[in-house]
Amino acid sequence: MTPELKARFDQEIRENPIVVYMKGNALFPRCGFSGLAVELLKPFGKLYTVDVLAEPEVRDGIKEYSSWPTIPQVYIHGKFVGGSDIVRELAQNGELEALVKAGKQG
């Protein structure tokens, strides 16, 4: 990963409360897992999404950046959360809302 790409990820994640690196975008997800993550996160406000299909270097780079092999990848308040399965699990047990709200206070 180039230093420029790492700096881009750092900036996107730092400046946006909820970031989703996904296939497609919030309006038109191009993968069921990406669509699920977006639907679970939409109630918590504006999502910053990055379409990894539009930029192959981002698709590969974000996997290296997070040490996570799959897309989508979700970051909340600067912290890597995981993919759609983890987001779904957090939503089901009530932890997702707490995670989003905790960052707003801090």
Summary of the structure (lengths in Angstrom):
residues: 106
radius of gyration: 12.8
end to end distance: 30.6
largest distance: 37.7
contacts: 321
relative contact order: 0.19
helix: 54%
strand: 18%
